Amino acid sequence: MKKITTFIIAILGFIGMVSAQGEYEAFTFSQSDYYGTARFMGAGGAFGATGGDFSALSTNPASIGLYKRHETSLTPLGLAFGYTDTYYNGNLSSAQKVKYNFPQAGMVLSSSIKRGSSWKSWQFGFGVNRIMDFNSTYRARAQVNSSLSDIVVSHADGTFYGDLRGDAYLFWMTSVIDTFAGTNNEYYSRFSHAELDQNALVVRSGAINEMVLSFGGNYSDKLYIGATVGFPFLDFTEKTTYTESPANAQDLYGVKDYTLYTTQRNRGTGVNLKLGLIYQPADFVRIGASFHTPTYYWKIRDNLYREIYATYTNFPALDYSYENANNFTLTTPLKANVSTSFLIKKRAFIAAEYEFQDYSMATLYSDNYDYGFENEIVRAKYGPTHSVRVGAEVNVTQGFALRAGYRFKTSPYKLSDSPYNNTSHFISAGFGFRGENFFADFAYVYRMNKDSYWLYDPVGEPCNVSSNTHNVVATIGFKF
């Protein structure tokens, strides 16, 4: 069932004049891995009940209620060193990427309330947190006996060659596919049933950075409440270079090879609301909960560029391309979060957090396209995910703290018995220096992820990708 569904998706995504986006975008743009301050990342992001950290305003906005002084924080250093191993049809290919990012900047203002009121203080915060990072690179290569052009043929069949659009047009104009003699709408591929060398390079870049406006309050040092209005800014680019050539210098009717270049770029802005509370029934424990409404992205701009470059035995190379641009709207799934934190003599904490999200709730819209079929694919392919975050901090001395954490996110796929099912593990450690008015924090995060990608035909052999990323983060801040 899963393979049949994904096969239909591949045909929609690769072939024809692309006029709408599919389940890939609905899932990809709904994700959040939560980056931010070095303290937040070093302790595994488990601040939903601990509170008092700016990045937690994107997970549990009640965190702001723990602030008793004004604070500004800046994370100018975020270095990611990514490595991927791709296993495709028995071959191993490796790639790496180094990326600098700026994961967080923010300010919280706290004001005391006059004596005699059970409300102790109120807070206002504003700034930016990075909630998703898309930067990755992977390569794949193998010898196979199937071709992307076979799918192009299946889509082109029955269409007069003068009416071909999208990839079918590119492949026709470069003679990678042609009509059978005596027909003008029945096609074959010169690369069918041949042993082929396939090479692919996929480079993704971009992020979702969320601007937050947060409000909160402290009631009797027992109940902390907060609300965050989030404005996520989506920036996603994927560049793919895909080449097919006959193995062993085989002659395929005079065509030597072809390379298909693809650039997809998405830009959009969304809005959401997060509500949260933290309750402290005793000095040593806090309990937190939060609810995130769906994010509504209006008019995500999608730009797609496809270019084919083909070389021949006895003719000059040919180069054709097309571009397509459209807008679509996306509503992401809601989220629910519960957490607890145990405080140890005001010198340490141990915290745990659970978050639920159901990706089957992601929904695409457009004024000029019916996304009914694509939304059904989302419902069939994706399901609930469960995220667990645990972390700890101990103040070794009055001004020096050590931290450690772990995060785990389950597979988003409903039907998957493969270890390459997009589960993620994050292992982190860090330390920090804190004075009366200044603090500096450092963290290291090791991320492990395994997922499967199909270059063009999900019924065939997938590319199994193991990704490992080393993140180094540094934050500075001031209290006043």
C-alpha positions in Angstrom: 0.0 0.0 0.0 2.8 2.4 1.0 4.7 1.7 -2.2 1.7 2.1 -4.5 0.8 5.4 -2.8 4.4 6.8 -3.1 4.6 5.6 -6.7 1.5 7.8 -7.5 3.2 10.7 -5.7 6.4 10.3 -7.7 4.5 10.5 -11.0 2.7 13.6 -9.9 5.9 15.2 -8.6 8.3 14.4 -11.5 6.1 14.4 -14.6 4.0 17.0 -16.4 3.6 20.7 -16.1 3.8 21.0 -12.3 0.8 23.2 -11.3 0.6 22.2 -7.6 2.6 20.8 -4.8 2.1 17.4 -3.1 2.5 15.5 0.1 6.2 16.1 0.2 5.8 19.8 0.9 2.9 19.3 3.3 5.1 17.0 5.5 8.4 18.8 5.1 7.1 22.2 6.0 5.1 20.9 9.0 8.2 19.6 10.8 10.0 21.2 13.8 13.2 20.1 15.5 13.6 23.2 17.7 17.0 24.9 17.7 17.9 27.9 19.8 20.0 29.0 22.8 23.0 26.8 23.8 21.4 26.2 27.2 18.2 25.0 25.6 20.0 22.7 23.1 22.6 21.4 25.6 19.8 20.2 28.0 17.9 18.5 25.2 15.3 21.2 24.8 13.5 20.0 28.0 12.4 23.4 29.2 8.6 23.0 28.9 8.3 22.8 32.7 11.7 24.2 33.7 11.1 27.5 32.1 13.2 30.6 32.1 14.8 30.1 28.6 13.9 32.2 25.5 13.8 29.2 23.1 11.2 27.6 25.3 8.8 30.3 24.2 8.3 28.2 21.0 7.5 25.0 23.0 5.8 26.2 26.1 5.2 29.9 26.3 4.6 29.7 30.1 8.3 29.6 30.3 8.3 33.3 30.2 6.5 33.5 33.5 9.7 32.4 35.3 11.6 35.5 34.4 12.1 38.0 37.2 14.5 40.4 35.5 14.9 41.8 32.0 17.1 39.6 29.8 18.5 39.7 26.3 20.1 36.7 24.6 21.9 36.2 21.3 23.1 33.0 19.7 25.6 34.2 17.0 27.4 30.9 16.6 25.6 27.9 15.1 27.9 25.5 13.1 26.6 22.3 11.6 28.8 19.7 10.2 26.7 17.2 8.3 27.7 13.7 6.9 25.5 11.3 4.9 26.0 7.8 3.7 23.6 6.6 1.0 23.1 3.0 0.2 21.6 2.5 -3.3 21.3 -0.8 -5.0 24.3 -2.2 -3.1 26.5 0.9 -3.6 27.7 3.3 -0.9 28.1 7.1 -1.6 29.1 9.7 0.9 28.6 13.5 1.1 29.2 16.2 3.7 28.2 19.8 4.2 29.3 22.6 6.6 26.7 25.3 7.4 26.8 28.4 9.6 23.5 29.5 11.0 22.1 32.1 13.5 19.6 30.1 15.5 18.2 32.6 18.1 18.0 36.2 19.2 15.5 37.6 21.7 14.6 39.8 24.6 12.3 39.4 27.6 11.0 42.3 29.7 9.7 41.6 33.2 7.8 43.9 35.5 6.9 43.4 39.1 3.3 44.0 40.2 2.6 46.1 43.3 2.4 44.4 46.7 -0.9 43.0 47.9 -1.7 41.3 44.6 -1.4 37.5 44.1 0.0 38.3 40.6 3.8 38.7 41.2 4.9 39.9 37.7 4.1 40.0 34.1 6.4 39.5 31.1 6.7 40.4 27.5 9.2 38.7 25.1 10.0 39.1 21.4 12.6 37.7 19.1 13.4 34.8 16.7 13.9 31.1 17.2 15.0 28.6 14.6 12.5 25.7 14.7 13.6 23.7 11.7 16.8 23.4 9.7 16.7 21.9 6.2 20.4 21.9 5.3 21.6 18.5 4.1 23.4 16.9 1.1 23.4 13.4 -0.2 24.7 11.5 -3.2 23.5 8.3 -4.8 25.0 6.2 -7.6 24.4 2.7 -8.9 24.1 0.5 -12.0 20.4 -0.4 -12.6 18.2 -1.5 -15.4 15.3 1.0 -15.0 15.1 4.6 -16.0 13.3 7.8 -15.1 12.5 8.1 -18.8 10.2 5.0 -18.4 7.9 7.0 -16.1 8.0 10.0 -18.5 6.9 7.6 -21.3 4.0 6.3 -19.2 2.8 9.9 -18.6 3.3 11.0 -22.2 1.5 8.1 -23.9 -1.7 9.2 -25.5 -0.6 12.9 -25.8 0.1 14.4 -29.2 3.8 15.3 -29.2 3.0 18.9 -30.0 1.0 19.1 -26.7 3.7 17.7 -24.4 4.5 19.7 -21.3 7.0 19.7 -18.5 9.4 16.7 -18.3 7.7 15.0 -21.2 8.5 18.0 -23.3 12.1 18.1 -22.2 12.7 14.4 -22.8 11.0 14.6 -26.2 13.0 17.6 -27.4 16.3 15.9 -26.5 15.3 12.6 -28.1 15.6 10.7 -24.9 12.1 9.5 -25.7 10.5 9.3 -29.1 7.3 8.2 -30.9 7.0 4.7 -32.4 7.2 4.8 -36.2 3.8 5.7 -37.7 2.4 7.3 -34.5 2.3 10.7 -33.0 1.2 9.9 -29.4 2.8 6.5 -28.6 6.2 6.7 -27.0 9.3 4.6 -26.1 12.5 5.4 -24.3 15.9 4.9 -25.7 17.1 4.1 -22.2 14.5 1.3 -21.5 15.8 -2.2 -20.7 19.4 -1.0 -20.7 22.0 -1.3 -18.0 22.5 2.2 -16.8 24.8 4.2 -14.6 22.7 6.5 -12.4 24.2 9.4 -10.4 22.3 11.9 -8.2 23.3 14.8 -6.0 20.7 16.4 -3.8 21.5 19.6 -1.9 18.9 21.1 0.5 19.2 24.4 2.2 17.1 26.8 4.2 15.2 26.9 7.5 12.0 27.9 9.3 12.7 30.8 11.6 9.9 31.8 13.9 9.4 35.3 15.1 7.7 35.2 18.5 5.7 37.7 20.5 5.1 36.3 24.0 3.1 37.4 27.0 3.1 35.8 30.4 2.5 36.2 34.1 3.4 34.8 37.5 0.7 34.0 40.0 1.9 33.5 43.6 5.1 31.8 42.4 2.9 28.7 41.9 1.2 29.2 38.5 2.9 30.6 35.4 1.0 31.2 32.3 2.0 32.4 28.8 0.9 32.8 25.2 3.0 33.1 22.1 2.0 34.4 18.7 4.4 32.9 16.2 5.2 34.1 12.7 7.3 31.3 11.0 9.2 32.4 8.0 9.7 29.5 5.5 12.8 29.4 3.3 13.5 26.1 1.5 15.6 25.3 -1.6 16.3 21.9 -3.1 18.8 21.5 -6.0 19.0 18.1 -7.7 21.5 16.9 -10.3 20.4 13.6 -11.8 22.4 11.8 -14.6 21.7 8.6 -16.6 24.2 7.1 -19.0 24.6 3.6 -20.5 26.9 1.3 -18.7 29.9 -0.2 -20.5 29.7 2.5 -23.3 26.6 1.0 -24.7 25.1 2.8 -27.7 21.5 3.9 -27.1 20.4 5.0 -30.6 23.1 7.7 -30.6 22.3 9.2 -27.2 25.3 9.2 -24.9 23.8 10.5 -21.6 21.5 13.1 -20.2 21.5 15.2 -17.0 18.4 16.6 -15.4 18.8 19.7 -13.2 16.1 20.7 -10.8 15.8 23.7 -8.5 12.8 24.1 -6.3 12.5 27.1 -4.1 9.7 27.8 -1.5 9.1 31.0 0.4 6.2 31.7 2.8 5.0 33.2 6.0 2.7 31.7 8.5 1.0 32.4 11.8 0.1 30.3 14.9 -0.8 30.6 18.5 0.7 28.7 21.5 -0.8 28.6 24.9 0.9 27.2 28.0 1.0 26.9 31.7 3.4 25.7 34.4 2.2 24.7 37.9 4.6 24.4 40.8 2.8 22.4 43.6 5.9 22.1 45.6 9.4 23.7 45.7 11.0 20.7 44.1 8.7 20.0 41.1 7.0 21.8 38.2 4.4 20.5 35.8 3.9 22.1 32.4 1.5 21.8 29.4 1.0 23.6 26.2 -1.1 23.6 23.1 -0.1 24.8 19.6 -2.7 25.7 17.1 -2.0 24.7 13.4 0.3 27.0 11.6 -1.5 28.7 8.7 0.9 29.5 5.8 -0.8 31.7 3.3 0.4 31.8 -0.3 3.6 29.9 -0.1 5.5 30.8 -3.3 6.8 27.8 -5.2 9.3 28.3 -8.0 10.4 25.2 -10.0 13.1 25.2 -12.6 13.9 22.0 -14.7 16.6 21.7 -17.3 17.8 18.8 -19.3 21.2 18.5 -21.0 21.8 15.6 -23.4 24.9 14.6 -25.3 25.0 12.5 -28.5 27.4 10.4 -30.5 27.3 12.3 -33.7 25.4 15.5 -32.9 26.0 18.6 -30.7 24.6 18.6 -27.2 21.0 19.8 -26.7 19.8 21.9 -23.7 16.1 22.6 -22.9 14.4 23.9 -19.8 11.1 25.2 -18.3 10.0 27.1 -15.3 6.8 27.1 -13.3 5.6 29.2 -10.4 2.5 29.0 -8.3 1.1 29.8 -4.9 -0.4 27.4 -2.4 -1.6 27.5 1.2 -0.7 25.0 3.9 -2.2 24.3 7.3 0.1 22.2 9.5 -1.0 19.8 12.3 -1.6 21.1 15.8 0.6 20.0 18.7 0.2 19.1 22.3 2.9 19.1 24.9 3.2 17.9 28.5 6.3 18.2 30.7 7.7 17.9 34.2 10.8 19.2 35.9 12.4 18.2 39.3 14.4 20.9 41.0 17.2 19.9 43.3 18.0 22.5 46.0 18.0 25.3 43.4 21.3 23.9 42.1 20.1 21.4 39.5 17.1 20.1 37.6 16.1 17.0 35.8 13.3 17.4 33.2 11.3 15.3 30.8 8.9 16.4 28.0 6.5 14.7 25.6 5.0 16.2 22.4 2.4 14.8 20.1 1.8 15.8 16.5 -0.3 14.0 13.7 1.1 14.7 10.3 -2.0 13.3 8.6 -3.7 16.5 9.6 -1.6 18.6 7.2 -3.8 20.1 4.5 -3.0 21.9 1.2 -5.2 24.5 -0.4 -5.2 26.6 -3.6 -7.6 29.0 -5.3 -6.9 27.4 -8.7 -6.2 23.8 -8.0 -8.1 21.0 -6.1 -5.7 19.4 -3.6 -8.2 16.6 -2.8 -6.1 13.8 -4.1 -2.8 15.1 -2.6 -4.5 15.5 0.8 -5.8 12.0 0.6 -2.2 10.8 0.0 -1.1 12.8 3.2 -3.9 11.0 5.2 -2.8 7.6 3.8 1.0 8.0 4.2 1.6 9.9 7.4 0.4 9.5 11.0 1.1 10.5 14.6 4.6 11.2 15.8 5.8 11.2 19.4 8.7 13.3 20.6 10.5 12.8 23.9 12.9 15.3 25.3 14.9 14.7 28.5 17.6 17.0 30.0 19.5 17.9 33.1 21.6 20.8 34.5 23.8 21.0 37.6 25.5 24.0 38.9 28.9 22.7 39.8 29.8 26.1 41.4 27.7 29.3 41.8 28.7 30.5 38.3 29.4 27.3 36.3 26.8 24.7 35.1 27.0 21.4 33.2 24.2 20.1 31.0 23.2 17.0 29.1 20.2 15.9 27.1 18.5 13.5 24.7 15.7 13.9 22.2 13.9 11.2 20.2 11.3 11.5 17.5 9.4 8.5 16.2 8.7 7.8 12.5 6.0 9.9 10.8 5.1 7.1 8.4 2.0 4.9 8.9 3.3 1.9 7.0 7.0 1.3 7.5 8.9 -1.7 8.7 12.3 -0.4 7.6 14.9 1.1 10.0 15.2 3.9 7.4 11.8 5.4 8.5 12.8 9.0 9.5 13.3 8.4 13.2 15.7 11.0 14.8 17.9 10.9 17.8 19.7 13.9 19.4 22.4 13.6 22.0 23.6 16.8 23.6 26.0 18.2 26.2 26.9 21.7 27.2 28.2 24.1 29.9 27.6 27.7 30.9 29.0 30.6 32.9 26.5 32.9 34.8 27.2 36.0 36.7 25.0 38.7 38.1 24.4 40.5 34.8 26.1 38.4 32.1 26.0 34.8 30.9 27.6 32.6 28.2 26.6 29.1 27.2 28.0 26.5 24.9 26.5 23.3 23.6 27.2 20.3 21.3 24.4 18.3 19.7 24.8 15.1 17.7 21.9 14.3 15.5 21.3 10.9 13.9 18.6 10.2 11.3 17.7 7.4 8.9 15.3 7.8 6.0 14.5 6.4 2.5 14.3 8.4 -0.7 13.4 7.3 -4.2 15.1 9.0 -7.1 12.1 8.5 -9.3 10.3 5.2 -8.8 9.3 4.1 -5.3 8.3 0.7 -6.5 12.0 0.0 -7.2 15.1 0.2 -5.0 15.1 3.2 -2.5 18.1 5.2 -1.5 18.6 4.5 2.2 20.3 7.5 3.8 22.0 7.7 7.2 22.6 11.3 8.2 24.8 12.4 11.1 25.1 16.1 12.1 27.4 17.7 14.6 26.1 21.0 15.9 28.2 23.5 17.9 26.3 26.4 19.5 27.3 29.4 21.6 25.0 32.0 23.3 25.7 35.2 25.1 23.2 37.2 27.2 22.7 40.1 29.6 20.3 40.5 32.6 19.3 44.0 33.7 
